[in-house]
Amino acid sequence: MNLTYKYLYTRFHVFGSLPSHKVFKSETGSQSKLVFADQSFIYGLVSDWAINNTHFDGCKPTWEQESKLFLAKEKDALVLYRLQHPHFKTEALI
């Protein structure tokens, strides 16, 4: 079954948190998809507060729409995070 996801916001990484990711919420359930700069992703849940306060976000809904410099920095940060956290696993689009 294919789920449809709606863009909610971009979460920027801070020291000790997940790398920056774009959050998409399923239109039919409570599942969310967190998409990282290299297009890999994990599934999770997003709090009601975050869902109800997404109007603060001013970012682009896809990584391709972001500036090349920003995207390159986020990909580098993701590589570094993976090196520091070897148990952090994501799924890749096929």
PDB file with one MODEL, atoms N, CA, C and O in Angstrom:
MODEL        1
ATOM      1  N   MET A   1       0.843  -1.181   0.000  1.00  0.00           N
ATOM      2  CA  MET A   1       0.000   0.000   0.000  1.00  0.00           C
ATOM      3  C   MET A   1       0.890   1.246   0.000  1.00  0.00           C
ATOM      4  O   MET A   1       1.777   1.374   0.844  1.00  0.00           O
ATOM      5  N   ASN A   2       0.662   2.139  -0.918  1.00  0.00           N
ATOM      6  CA  ASN A   2       1.406   3.398  -0.978  1.00  0.00           C
ATOM      7  C   ASN A   2       0.723   4.444  -0.113  1.00  0.00           C
ATOM      8  O   ASN A   2      -0.478   4.682  -0.240  1.00  0.00           O
ATOM      9  N   LEU A   3       1.488   5.059   0.756  1.00  0.00           N
ATOM     10  CA  LEU A   3       0.961   6.137   1.583  1.00  0.00           C
ATOM     11  C   LEU A   3       1.336   7.467   0.955  1.00  0.00           C
ATOM     12  O   LEU A   3       2.389   7.599   0.330  1.00  0.00           O
ATOM     13  N   THR A   4       0.472   8.440   1.124  1.00  0.00           N
ATOM     14  CA  THR A   4       0.746   9.787   0.648  1.00  0.00           C
ATOM     15  C   THR A   4       1.157  10.631   1.849  1.00  0.00           C
ATOM     16  O   THR A   4       0.503  10.608   2.891  1.00  0.00           O
ATOM     17  N   TYR A   5       2.244  11.372   1.690  1.00  0.00           N
ATOM     18  CA  TYR A   5       2.766  12.198   2.774  1.00  0.00           C
ATOM     19  C   TYR A   5       2.704  13.671   2.394  1.00  0.00           C
ATOM     20  O   TYR A   5       2.901  14.042   1.237  1.00  0.00           O
ATOM     21  N   LYS A   6       2.424  14.502   3.398  1.00  0.00           N
ATOM     22  CA  LYS A   6       2.360  15.953   3.201  1.00  0.00           C
ATOM     23  C   LYS A   6       3.517  16.594   3.974  1.00  0.00           C
ATOM     24  O   LYS A   6       3.757  16.263   5.135  1.00  0.00           O
ATOM     25  N   TYR A   7       4.232  17.518   3.312  1.00  0.00           N
ATOM     26  CA  TYR A   7       5.349  18.213   3.959  1.00  0.00           C
ATOM     27  C   TYR A   7       4.847  19.046   5.133  1.00  0.00           C
ATOM     28  O   TYR A   7       3.859  19.770   5.014  1.00  0.00           O
ATOM     29  N   LEU A   8       5.541  18.936   6.272  1.00  0.00           N
ATOM     30  CA  LEU A   8       5.199  19.737   7.444  1.00  0.00           C
ATOM     31  C   LEU A   8       6.240  20.820   7.716  1.00  0.00           C
ATOM     32  O   LEU A   8       5.904  22.003   7.772  1.00  0.00           O
ATOM     33  N   TYR A   9       7.500  20.424   7.885  1.00  0.00           N
ATOM     34  CA  TYR A   9       8.533  21.393   8.232  1.00  0.00           C
ATOM     35  C   TYR A   9       9.914  20.764   8.082  1.00  0.00           C
ATOM     36  O   TYR A   9      10.047  19.554   7.894  1.00  0.00           O
ATOM     37  N   THR A  10      10.935  21.608   8.171  1.00  0.00           N
ATOM     38  CA  THR A  10      12.321  21.152   8.184  1.00  0.00           C
ATOM     39  C   THR A  10      12.860  21.323   9.595  1.00  0.00           C
ATOM     40  O   THR A  10      12.746  22.396  10.188  1.00  0.00           O
ATOM     41  N   ARG A  11      13.445  20.267  10.124  1.00  0.00           N
ATOM     42  CA  ARG A  11      14.027  20.295  11.472  1.00  0.00           C
ATOM     43  C   ARG A  11      15.539  20.387  11.320  1.00  0.00           C
ATOM     44  O   ARG A  11      16.166  19.485  10.763  1.00  0.00           O
ATOM     45  N   PHE A  12      16.126  21.472  11.811  1.00  0.00           N
ATOM     46  CA  PHE A  12      17.568  21.673  11.720  1.00  0.00           C
ATOM     47  C   PHE A  12      18.269  20.983  12.878  1.00  0.00           C
ATOM     48  O   PHE A  12      17.772  20.969  14.004  1.00  0.00           O
ATOM     49  N   HIS A  13      19.428  20.412  12.585  1.00  0.00           N
ATOM     50  CA  HIS A  13      20.161  19.713  13.639  1.00  0.00           C
ATOM     51  C   HIS A  13      20.866  20.715  14.546  1.00  0.00           C
ATOM     52  O   HIS A  13      21.320  21.776  14.118  1.00  0.00           O
ATOM     53  N   VAL A  14      20.932  20.337  15.787  1.00  0.00           N
ATOM     54  CA  VAL A  14      21.739  21.045  16.772  1.00  0.00           C
ATOM     55  C   VAL A  14      22.623  19.987  17.411  1.00  0.00           C
ATOM     56  O   VAL A  14      22.381  18.793  17.234  1.00  0.00           O
ATOM     57  N   PHE A  15      23.625  20.396  18.139  1.00  0.00           N
ATOM     58  CA  PHE A  15      24.555  19.445  18.734  1.00  0.00           C
ATOM     59  C   PHE A  15      23.804  18.348  19.484  1.00  0.00           C
ATOM     60  O   PHE A  15      22.993  18.631  20.366  1.00  0.00           O
ATOM     61  N   GLY A  16      24.079  17.104  19.129  1.00  0.00           N
ATOM     62  CA  GLY A  16      23.482  15.971  19.823  1.00  0.00           C
ATOM     63  C   GLY A  16      22.146  15.506  19.280  1.00  0.00           C
ATOM     64  O   GLY A  16      21.601  14.518  19.772  1.00  0.00           O
ATOM     65  N   SER A  17      21.600  16.184  18.281  1.00  0.00           N
ATOM     66  CA  SER A  17      20.306  15.767  17.741  1.00  0.00           C
ATOM     67  C   SER A  17      20.490  15.087  16.390  1.00  0.00           C
ATOM     68  O   SER A  17      21.595  15.040  15.849  1.00  0.00           O
ATOM     69  N   LEU A  18      19.406  14.569  15.862  1.00  0.00           N
ATOM     70  CA  LEU A  18      19.444  13.987  14.520  1.00  0.00           C
ATOM     71  C   LEU A  18      19.906  15.032  13.515  1.00  0.00           C
ATOM     72  O   LEU A  18      19.716  16.227  13.740  1.00  0.00           O
ATOM     73  N   PRO A  19      20.504  14.608  12.417  1.00  0.00           N
ATOM     74  CA  PRO A  19      20.855  15.561  11.358  1.00  0.00           C
ATOM     75  C   PRO A  19      19.592  16.249  10.836  1.00  0.00           C
ATOM     76  O   PRO A  19      18.482  15.753  11.030  1.00  0.00           O
ATOM     77  N   SER A  20      19.767  17.382  10.180  1.00  0.00           N
ATOM     78  CA  SER A  20      18.612  18.101   9.624  1.00  0.00           C
ATOM     79  C   SER A  20      17.795  17.166   8.749  1.00  0.00           C
ATOM     80  O   SER A  20      18.339  16.348   8.007  1.00  0.00           O
ATOM     81  N   HIS A  21      16.487  17.302   8.848  1.00  0.00           N
ATOM     82  CA  HIS A  21      15.606  16.446   8.067  1.00  0.00           C
ATOM     83  C   HIS A  21      14.300  17.165   7.777  1.00  0.00           C
ATOM     84  O   HIS A  21      13.892  18.069   8.506  1.00  0.00           O
ATOM     85  N   LYS A  22      13.667  16.754   6.720  1.00  0.00           N
ATOM     86  CA  LYS A  22      12.362  17.284   6.342  1.00  0.00           C
ATOM     87  C   LYS A  22      11.318  16.298   6.838  1.00  0.00           C
ATOM     88  O   LYS A  22      11.455  15.089   6.653  1.00  0.00           O
ATOM     89  N   VAL A  23      10.274  16.819   7.470  1.00  0.00           N
ATOM     90  CA  VAL A  23       9.257  15.976   8.087  1.00  0.00           C
ATOM     91  C   VAL A  23       8.006  15.984   7.219  1.00  0.00           C
ATOM     92  O   VAL A  23       7.475  17.035   6.860  1.00  0.00           O
ATOM     93  N   PHE A  24       7.556  14.782   6.898  1.00  0.00           N
ATOM     94  CA  PHE A  24       6.329  14.592   6.129  1.00  0.00           C
ATOM     95  C   PHE A  24       5.396  13.733   6.964  1.00  0.00           C
ATOM     96  O   PHE A  24       5.838  12.771   7.591  1.00  0.00           O
ATOM     97  N   LYS A  25       4.106  14.067   6.981  1.00  0.00           N
ATOM     98  CA  LYS A  25       3.117  13.303   7.744  1.00  0.00           C
ATOM     99  C   LYS A  25       2.196  12.575   6.796  1.00  0.00           C
ATOM    100  O   LYS A  25       1.770  13.118   5.777  1.00  0.00           O
ATOM    101  N   SER A  26       1.895  11.335   7.144  1.00  0.00           N
ATOM    102  CA  SER A  26       0.956  10.545   6.360  1.00  0.00           C
ATOM    103  C   SER A  26      -0.401  11.237   6.363  1.00  0.00           C
ATOM    104  O   SER A  26      -0.848  11.735   7.397  1.00  0.00           O
ATOM    105  N   GLU A  27      -1.049  11.268   5.209  1.00  0.00           N
ATOM    106  CA  GLU A  27      -2.372  11.897   5.134  1.00  0.00           C
ATOM    107  C   GLU A  27      -3.466  10.987   5.664  1.00  0.00           C
ATOM    108  O   GLU A  27      -4.600  11.429   5.842  1.00  0.00           O
ATOM    109  N   THR A  28      -3.147   9.717   5.921  1.00  0.00           N
ATOM    110  CA  THR A  28      -4.174   8.781   6.374  1.00  0.00           C
ATOM    111  C   THR A  28      -3.917   8.209   7.761  1.00  0.00           C
ATOM    112  O   THR A  28      -4.773   7.496   8.286  1.00  0.00           O
ATOM    113  N   GLY A  29      -2.789   8.490   8.365  1.00  0.00           N
ATOM    114  CA  GLY A  29      -2.485   7.926   9.670  1.00  0.00           C
ATOM    115  C   GLY A  29      -1.574   8.827  10.464  1.00  0.00           C
ATOM    116  O   GLY A  29      -1.401  10.003  10.141  1.00  0.00           O
ATOM    117  N   SER A  30      -0.987   8.261  11.518  1.00  0.00           N
ATOM    118  CA  SER A  30      -0.131   9.065  12.389  1.00  0.00           C
ATOM    119  C   SER A  30       1.351   8.925  12.051  1.00  0.00           C
ATOM    120  O   SER A  30       2.191   9.578  12.671  1.00  0.00           O
ATOM    121  N   GLN A  31       1.678   8.086  11.083  1.00  0.00           N
ATOM    122  CA  GLN A  31       3.079   7.867  10.727  1.00  0.00           C
ATOM    123  C   GLN A  31       3.682   9.085  10.032  1.00  0.00           C
ATOM    124  O   GLN A  31       3.022   9.758   9.240  1.00  0.00           O
ATOM    125  N   SER A  32       4.937   9.351  10.341  1.00  0.00           N
ATOM    126  CA  SER A  32       5.675  10.434   9.696  1.00  0.00           C
ATOM    127  C   SER A  32       6.921   9.862   9.048  1.00  0.00           C
ATOM    128  O   SER A  32       7.422   8.809   9.443  1.00  0.00           O
ATOM    129  N   LYS A  33       7.408  10.573   8.049  1.00  0.00           N
ATOM    130  CA  LYS A  33       8.620  10.174   7.336  1.00  0.00           C
ATOM    131  C   LYS A  33       9.616  11.315   7.473  1.00  0.00           C
ATOM    132  O   LYS A  33       9.309  12.454   7.121  1.00  0.00           O
ATOM    133  N   LEU A  34      10.803  11.017   7.982  1.00  0.00           N
ATOM    134  CA  LEU A  34      11.856  12.007   8.153  1.00  0.00           C
ATOM    135  C   LEU A  34      12.878  11.782   7.046  1.00  0.00           C
ATOM    136  O   LEU A  34      13.550  10.751   7.021  1.00  0.00           O
ATOM    137  N   VAL A  35      13.000  12.741   6.130  1.00  0.00           N
ATOM    138  CA  VAL A  35      13.859  12.603   4.957  1.00  0.00           C
ATOM    139  C   VAL A  35      15.112  13.455   5.157  1.00  0.00           C
ATOM    140  O   VAL A  35      15.032  14.656   5.416  1.00  0.00           O
ATOM    141  N   PHE A  36      16.271  12.802   5.029  1.00  0.00           N
ATOM    142  CA  PHE A  36      17.556  13.466   5.230  1.00  0.00           C
ATOM    143  C   PHE A  36      18.106  13.991   3.908  1.00  0.00           C
ATOM    144  O   PHE A  36      17.555  13.705   2.845  1.00  0.00           O
ATOM    145  N   ALA A  37      19.183  14.753   3.975  1.00  0.00           N
ATOM    146  CA  ALA A  37      19.727  15.458   2.808  1.00  0.00           C
ATOM    147  C   ALA A  37      20.149  14.534   1.672  1.00  0.00           C
ATOM    148  O   ALA A  37      20.169  14.954   0.515  1.00  0.00           O
ATOM    149  N   ASP A  38      20.486  13.287   1.980  1.00  0.00           N
ATOM    150  CA  ASP A  38      20.882  12.347   0.926  1.00  0.00           C
ATOM    151  C   ASP A  38      19.698  11.534   0.407  1.00  0.00           C
ATOM    152  O   ASP A  38      19.884  10.551  -0.310  1.00  0.00           O
ATOM    153  N   GLN A  39      18.494  11.941   0.764  1.00  0.00           N
ATOM    154  CA  GLN A  39      17.229  11.317   0.372  1.00  0.00           C
ATOM    155  C   GLN A  39      16.955  10.004   1.094  1.00  0.00           C
ATOM    156  O   GLN A  39      15.975   9.331   0.774  1.00  0.00           O
ATOM    157  N   SER A  40      17.785   9.619   2.057  1.00  0.00           N
ATOM    158  CA  SER A  40      17.469   8.458   2.881  1.00  0.00           C
ATOM    159  C   SER A  40      16.436   8.910   3.913  1.00  0.00           C
ATOM    160  O   SER A  40      16.245  10.109   4.120  1.00  0.00           O
ATOM    161  N   PHE A  41      15.774   7.956   4.556  1.00  0.00           N
ATOM    162  CA  PHE A  41      14.692   8.335   5.466  1.00  0.00           C
ATOM    163  C   PHE A  41      14.511   7.306   6.560  1.00  0.00           C
ATOM    164  O   PHE A  41      15.000   6.179   6.472  1.00  0.00           O
ATOM    165  N   ILE A  42      13.793   7.721   7.599  1.00  0.00           N
ATOM    166  CA  ILE A  42      13.315   6.839   8.652  1.00  0.00           C
ATOM    167  C   ILE A  42      11.860   7.200   8.903  1.00  0.00           C
ATOM    168  O   ILE A  42      11.405   8.288   8.548  1.00  0.00           O
ATOM    169  N   TYR A  43      11.140   6.277   9.519  1.00  0.00           N
ATOM    170  CA  TYR A  43       9.756   6.537   9.898  1.00  0.00           C
ATOM    171  C   TYR A  43       9.704   6.857  11.378  1.00  0.00           C
ATOM    172  O   TYR A  43      10.535   6.381  12.152  1.00  0.00           O
ATOM    173  N   GLY A  44       8.741   7.650  11.769  1.00  0.00           N
ATOM    174  CA  GLY A  44       8.590   8.001  13.165  1.00  0.00           C
ATOM    175  C   GLY A  44       7.245   8.642  13.423  1.00  0.00           C
ATOM    176  O   GLY A  44       6.359   8.628  12.568  1.00  0.00           O
ATOM    177  N   LEU A  45       7.103   9.200  14.599  1.00  0.00           N
ATOM    178  CA  LEU A  45       5.897   9.924  14.989  1.00  0.00           C
ATOM    179  C   LEU A  45       6.284  11.355  15.325  1.00  0.00           C
ATOM    180  O   LEU A  45       7.380  11.609  15.824  1.00  0.00           O
ATOM    181  N   VAL A  46       5.388  12.281  15.051  1.00  0.00           N
ATOM    182  CA  VAL A  46       5.615  13.696  15.328  1.00  0.00           C
ATOM    183  C   VAL A  46       4.563  14.142  16.335  1.00  0.00           C
ATOM    184  O   VAL A  46       3.401  13.744  16.248  1.00  0.00           O
ATOM    185  N   SER A  47       4.974  14.965  17.286  1.00  0.00           N
ATOM    186  CA  SER A  47       4.047  15.410  18.329  1.00  0.00           C
ATOM    187  C   SER A  47       2.933  16.282  17.758  1.00  0.00           C
ATOM    188  O   SER A  47       3.089  16.907  16.709  1.00  0.00           O
ATOM    189  N   ASP A  48       1.825  16.311  18.458  1.00  0.00           N
ATOM    190  CA  ASP A  48       0.704  17.169  18.051  1.00  0.00           C
ATOM    191  C   ASP A  48       1.125  18.633  18.030  1.00  0.00           C
ATOM    192  O   ASP A  48       0.687  19.392  17.165  1.00  0.00           O
ATOM    193  N   TRP A  49       1.978  19.038  18.982  1.00  0.00           N
ATOM    194  CA  TRP A  49       2.437  20.425  19.008  1.00  0.00           C
ATOM    195  C   TRP A  49       3.152  20.767  17.711  1.00  0.00           C
ATOM    196  O   TRP A  49       2.891  21.814  17.119  1.00  0.00           O
ATOM    197  N   ALA A  50       4.054  19.894  17.260  1.00  0.00           N
ATOM    198  CA  ALA A  50       4.799  20.150  16.023  1.00  0.00           C
ATOM    199  C   ALA A  50       3.855  20.226  14.825  1.00  0.00           C
ATOM    200  O   ALA A  50       4.018  21.078  13.953  1.00  0.00           O
ATOM    201  N   ILE A  51       2.885  19.344  14.789  1.00  0.00           N
ATOM    202  CA  ILE A  51       1.926  19.341  13.676  1.00  0.00           C
ATOM    203  C   ILE A  51       1.110  20.623  13.668  1.00  0.00           C
ATOM    204  O   ILE A  51       0.854  21.191  12.606  1.00  0.00           O
ATOM    205  N   ASN A  52       0.699  21.084  14.842  1.00  0.00           N
ATOM    206  CA  ASN A  52      -0.154  22.274  14.932  1.00  0.00           C
ATOM    207  C   ASN A  52       0.616  23.583  14.801  1.00  0.00           C
ATOM    208  O   ASN A  52      -0.001  24.642  14.687  1.00  0.00           O
ATOM    209  N   ASN A  53       1.947  23.537  14.813  1.00  0.00           N
ATOM    210  CA  ASN A  53       2.751  24.757  14.736  1.00  0.00           C
ATOM    211  C   ASN A  53       3.713  24.748  13.557  1.00  0.00           C
ATOM    212  O   ASN A  53       4.794  25.330  13.641  1.00  0.00           O
ATOM    213  N   THR A  54       3.345  24.113  12.481  1.00  0.00           N
ATOM    214  CA  THR A  54       4.219  24.029  11.314  1.00  0.00           C
ATOM    215  C   THR A  54       4.187  25.294  10.474  1.00  0.00           C
ATOM    216  O   THR A  54       4.979  25.423   9.540  1.00  0.00           O
ATOM    217  N   HIS A  55       3.311  26.216  10.771  1.00  0.00           N
ATOM    218  CA  HIS A  55       3.223  27.445   9.985  1.00  0.00           C
ATOM    219  C   HIS A  55       4.448  28.348  10.188  1.00  0.00           C
ATOM    220  O   HIS A  55       4.594  29.346   9.482  1.00  0.00           O
ATOM    221  N   PHE A  56       5.328  28.012  11.138  1.00  0.00           N
ATOM    222  CA  PHE A  56       6.548  28.789  11.356  1.00  0.00           C
ATOM    223  C   PHE A  56       7.630  28.467  10.332  1.00  0.00           C
ATOM    224  O   PHE A  56       8.595  29.219  10.200  1.00  0.00           O
ATOM    225  N   ASP A  57       7.486  27.375   9.615  1.00  0.00           N
ATOM    226  CA  ASP A  57       8.532  26.902   8.707  1.00  0.00           C
ATOM    227  C   ASP A  57       8.559  27.719   7.429  1.00  0.00           C
ATOM    228  O   ASP A  57       7.516  27.999   6.838  1.00  0.00           O
ATOM    229  N   GLY A  58       9.754  28.100   7.005  1.00  0.00           N
ATOM    230  CA  GLY A  58       9.904  28.849   5.762  1.00  0.00           C
ATOM    231  C   GLY A  58      10.811  28.152   4.767  1.00  0.00           C
ATOM    232  O   GLY A  58      11.290  28.772   3.817  1.00  0.00           O
ATOM    233  N   CYS A  59      11.050  26.852   4.981  1.00  0.00           N
ATOM    234  CA  CYS A  59      11.969  26.108   4.116  1.00  0.00           C
ATOM    235  C   CYS A  59      11.240  25.493   2.931  1.00  0.00           C
ATOM    236  O   CYS A  59      10.012  25.500   2.847  1.00  0.00           O
ATOM    237  N   LYS A  60      12.033  24.972   2.038  1.00  0.00           N
ATOM    238  CA  LYS A  60      11.510  24.323   0.836  1.00  0.00           C
ATOM    239  C   LYS A  60      11.086  22.892   1.179  1.00  0.00           C
ATOM    240  O   LYS A  60      11.691  22.269   2.052  1.00  0.00           O
ATOM    241  N   PRO A  61      10.058  22.360   0.508  1.00  0.00           N
ATOM    242  CA  PRO A  61       9.577  21.015   0.832  1.00  0.00           C
ATOM    243  C   PRO A  61      10.475  19.878   0.351  1.00  0.00           C
ATOM    244  O   PRO A  61      10.323  18.751   0.823  1.00  0.00           O
ATOM    245  N   THR A  62      11.401  20.133  -0.568  1.00  0.00           N
ATOM    246  CA  THR A  62      12.315  19.072  -1.004  1.00  0.00           C
ATOM    247  C   THR A  62      13.750  19.565  -0.888  1.00  0.00           C
ATOM    248  O   THR A  62      14.013  20.766  -0.947  1.00  0.00           O
ATOM    249  N   TRP A  63      14.666  18.630  -0.724  1.00  0.00           N
ATOM    250  CA  TRP A  63      16.074  18.989  -0.613  1.00  0.00           C
ATOM    251  C   TRP A  63      16.599  19.585  -1.906  1.00  0.00           C
ATOM    252  O   TRP A  63      17.476  20.448  -1.871  1.00  0.00           O
ATOM    253  N   GLU A  64      16.086  19.147  -3.040  1.00  0.00           N
ATOM    254  CA  GLU A  64      16.550  19.661  -4.330  1.00  0.00           C
ATOM    255  C   GLU A  64      16.263  21.150  -4.497  1.00  0.00           C
ATOM    256  O   GLU A  64      16.948  21.827  -5.264  1.00  0.00           O
ATOM    257  N   GLN A  65      15.269  21.664  -3.795  1.00  0.00           N
ATOM    258  CA  GLN A  65      14.902  23.075  -3.896  1.00  0.00           C
ATOM    259  C   GLN A  65      15.759  23.972  -3.001  1.00  0.00           C
ATOM    260  O   GLN A  65      15.742  25.194  -3.146  1.00  0.00           O
ATOM    261  N   GLU A  66      16.502  23.371  -2.086  1.00  0.00           N
ATOM    262  CA  GLU A  66      17.366  24.146  -1.196  1.00  0.00           C
ATOM    263  C   GLU A  66      18.615  24.589  -1.955  1.00  0.00           C
ATOM    264  O   GLU A  66      18.926  24.042  -3.013  1.00  0.00           O
ATOM    265  N   SER A  67      19.322  25.568  -1.423  1.00  0.00           N
ATOM    266  CA  SER A  67      20.546  26.042  -2.079  1.00  0.00           C
ATOM    267  C   SER A  67      21.594  24.927  -2.093  1.00  0.00           C
ATOM    268  O   SER A  67      21.616  24.069  -1.210  1.00  0.00           O
ATOM    269  N   LYS A  68      22.441  24.953  -3.087  1.00  0.00           N
ATOM    270  CA  LYS A  68      23.480  23.919  -3.243  1.00  0.00           C
ATOM    271  C   LYS A  68      24.441  23.926  -2.052  1.00  0.00           C
ATOM    272  O   LYS A  68      24.855  22.865  -1.584  1.00  0.00           O
ATOM    273  N   LEU A  69      24.794  25.112  -1.565  1.00  0.00           N
ATOM    274  CA  LEU A  69      25.697  25.216  -0.425  1.00  0.00           C
ATOM    275  C   LEU A  69      25.070  24.598   0.828  1.00  0.00           C
ATOM    276  O   LEU A  69      25.717  23.821   1.530  1.00  0.00           O
ATOM    277  N   PHE A  70      23.821  24.943   1.102  1.00  0.00           N
ATOM    278  CA  PHE A  70      23.112  24.398   2.259  1.00  0.00           C
ATOM    279  C   PHE A  70      23.017  22.880   2.150  1.00  0.00           C
ATOM    280  O   PHE A  70      23.270  22.173   3.126  1.00  0.00           O
ATOM    281  N   LEU A  71      22.658  22.377   0.982  1.00  0.00           N
ATOM    282  CA  LEU A  71      22.522  20.939   0.776  1.00  0.00           C
ATOM    283  C   LEU A  71      23.861  20.226   0.987  1.00  0.00           C
ATOM    284  O   LEU A  71      23.905  19.173   1.622  1.00  0.00           O
ATOM    285  N   ALA A  72      24.937  20.785   0.467  1.00  0.00           N
ATOM    286  CA  ALA A  72      26.262  20.174   0.635  1.00  0.00           C
ATOM    287  C   ALA A  72      26.656  20.115   2.111  1.00  0.00           C
ATOM    288  O   ALA A  72      27.191  19.105   2.570  1.00  0.00           O
ATOM    289  N   LYS A  73      26.394  21.190   2.854  1.00  0.00           N
ATOM    290  CA  LYS A  73      26.724  21.214   4.284  1.00  0.00           C
ATOM    291  C   LYS A  73      25.906  20.181   5.054  1.00  0.00           C
ATOM    292  O   LYS A  73      26.419  19.526   5.962  1.00  0.00           O
ATOM    293  N   GLU A  74      24.638  20.038   4.691  1.00  0.00           N
ATOM    294  CA  GLU A  74      23.782  19.071   5.381  1.00  0.00           C
ATOM    295  C   GLU A  74      24.188  17.636   5.055  1.00  0.00           C
ATOM    296  O   GLU A  74      24.107  16.762   5.918  1.00  0.00           O
ATOM    297  N   LYS A  75      24.618  17.386   3.834  1.00  0.00           N
ATOM    298  CA  LYS A  75      25.106  16.042   3.484  1.00  0.00           C
ATOM    299  C   LYS A  75      26.377  15.723   4.260  1.00  0.00           C
ATOM    300  O   LYS A  75      26.545  14.599   4.734  1.00  0.00           O
ATOM    301  N   ASP A  76      27.273  16.698   4.396  1.00  0.00           N
ATOM    302  CA  ASP A  76      28.498  16.502   5.180  1.00  0.00           C
ATOM    303  C   ASP A  76      28.165  16.226   6.645  1.00  0.00           C
ATOM    304  O   ASP A  76      28.771  15.354   7.268  1.00  0.00           O
ATOM    305  N   ALA A  77      27.213  16.963   7.190  1.00  0.00           N
ATOM    306  CA  ALA A  77      26.806  16.763   8.582  1.00  0.00           C
ATOM    307  C   ALA A  77      26.198  15.373   8.774  1.00  0.00           C
ATOM    308  O   ALA A  77      26.399  14.743   9.812  1.00  0.00           O
ATOM    309  N   LEU A  78      25.462  14.902   7.783  1.00  0.00           N
ATOM    310  CA  LEU A  78      24.855  13.573   7.852  1.00  0.00           C
ATOM    311  C   LEU A  78      25.931  12.486   7.844  1.00  0.00           C
ATOM    312  O   LEU A  78      25.839  11.518   8.600  1.00  0.00           O
ATOM    313  N   VAL A  79      26.937  12.638   7.005  1.00  0.00           N
ATOM    314  CA  VAL A  79      28.056  11.680   6.969  1.00  0.00           C
ATOM    315  C   VAL A  79      28.757  11.648   8.323  1.00  0.00           C
ATOM    316  O   VAL A  79      29.045  10.572   8.848  1.00  0.00           O
ATOM    317  N   LEU A  80      29.030  12.807   8.882  1.00  0.00           N
ATOM    318  CA  LEU A  80      29.683  12.891  10.184  1.00  0.00           C
ATOM    319  C   LEU A  80      28.827  12.233  11.268  1.00  0.00           C
ATOM    320  O   LEU A  80      29.352  11.506  12.111  1.00  0.00           O
ATOM    321  N   TYR A  81      27.522  12.479  11.251  1.00  0.00           N
ATOM    322  CA  TYR A  81      26.619  11.880  12.239  1.00  0.00           C
ATOM    323  C   TYR A  81      26.658  10.358  12.136  1.00  0.00           C
ATOM    324  O   TYR A  81      26.692   9.663  13.152  1.00  0.00           O
ATOM    325  N   ARG A  82      26.655   9.845  10.908  1.00  0.00           N
ATOM    326  CA  ARG A  82      26.700   8.388  10.718  1.00  0.00           C
ATOM    327  C   ARG A  82      28.012   7.794  11.234  1.00  0.00           C
ATOM    328  O   ARG A  82      28.020   6.692  11.782  1.00  0.00           O
ATOM    329  N   LEU A  83      29.113   8.515  11.061  1.00  0.00           N
ATOM    330  CA  LEU A  83      30.396   8.039  11.573  1.00  0.00           C
ATOM    331  C   LEU A  83      30.398   8.003  13.102  1.00  0.00           C
ATOM    332  O   LEU A  83      30.966   7.091  13.704  1.00  0.00           O
ATOM    333  N   GLN A  84      29.771   8.983  13.717  1.00  0.00           N
ATOM    334  CA  GLN A  84      29.729   9.069  15.176  1.00  0.00           C
ATOM    335  C   GLN A  84      28.678   8.150  15.789  1.00  0.00           C
ATOM    336  O   GLN A  84      28.768   7.805  16.967  1.00  0.00           O
ATOM    337  N   HIS A  85      27.684   7.751  15.000  1.00  0.00           N
ATOM    338  CA  HIS A  85      26.582   6.912  15.487  1.00  0.00           C
ATOM    339  C   HIS A  85      26.405   5.724  14.539  1.00  0.00           C
ATOM    340  O   HIS A  85      25.502   5.742  13.702  1.00  0.00           O
ATOM    341  N   PRO A  86      27.239   4.704  14.651  1.00  0.00           N
ATOM    342  CA  PRO A  86      27.199   3.591  13.698  1.00  0.00           C
ATOM    343  C   PRO A  86      25.892   2.798  13.713  1.00  0.00           C
ATOM    344  O   PRO A  86      25.609   2.072  12.760  1.00  0.00           O
ATOM    345  N   HIS A  87      25.099   2.918  14.760  1.00  0.00           N
ATOM    346  CA  HIS A  87      23.823   2.201  14.809  1.00  0.00           C
ATOM    347  C   HIS A  87      22.686   2.972  14.135  1.00  0.00           C
ATOM    348  O   HIS A  87      21.575   2.456  14.013  1.00  0.00           O
ATOM    349  N   PHE A  88      22.953   4.185  13.704  1.00  0.00           N
ATOM    350  CA  PHE A  88      21.948   5.002  13.011  1.00  0.00           C
ATOM    351  C   PHE A  88      21.792   4.465  11.589  1.00  0.00           C
ATOM    352  O   PHE A  88      22.712   4.563  10.777  1.00  0.00           O
ATOM    353  N   LYS A  89      20.638   3.906  11.299  1.00  0.00           N
ATOM    354  CA  LYS A  89      20.371   3.313   9.986  1.00  0.00           C
ATOM    355  C   LYS A  89      19.153   3.980   9.366  1.00  0.00           C
ATOM    356  O   LYS A  89      18.160   4.249  10.043  1.00  0.00           O
ATOM    357  N   THR A  90      19.245   4.240   8.076  1.00  0.00           N
ATOM    358  CA  THR A  90      18.129   4.820   7.336  1.00  0.00           C
ATOM    359  C   THR A  90      17.811   3.926   6.149  1.00  0.00           C
ATOM    360  O   THR A  90      18.610   3.072   5.763  1.00  0.00           O
ATOM    361  N   GLU A  91      16.643   4.133   5.581  1.00  0.00           N
ATOM    362  CA  GLU A  91      16.251   3.429   4.371  1.00  0.00           C
ATOM    363  C   GLU A  91      16.522   4.347   3.190  1.00  0.00           C
ATOM    364  O   GLU A  91      16.501   5.571   3.322  1.00  0.00           O
ATOM    365  N   ALA A  92      16.774   3.748   2.046  1.00  0.00           N
ATOM    366  CA  ALA A  92      17.022   4.533   0.837  1.00  0.00           C
ATOM    367  C   ALA A  92      15.905   4.281  -0.162  1.00  0.00           C
ATOM    368  O   ALA A  92      15.323   3.197  -0.208  1.00  0.00           O
ATOM    369  N   LEU A  93      15.619   5.296  -0.958  1.00  0.00           N
ATOM    370  CA  LEU A  93      14.641   5.123  -2.023  1.00  0.00           C
ATOM    371  C   LEU A  93      15.212   4.181  -3.064  1.00  0.00           C
ATOM    372  O   LEU A  93      16.401   4.234  -3.378  1.00  0.00           O
ATOM    373  N   ILE A  94      14.373   3.333  -3.588  1.00  0.00           N
ATOM    374  CA  ILE A  94      14.822   2.384  -4.616  1.00  0.00           C
ATOM    375  C   ILE A  94      14.359   2.842  -5.976  1.00  0.00           C
ATOM    376  O   ILE A  94      14.634   2.181  -6.977  1.00  0.00           O
TER     377      ILE A  94
ENDMDL
END
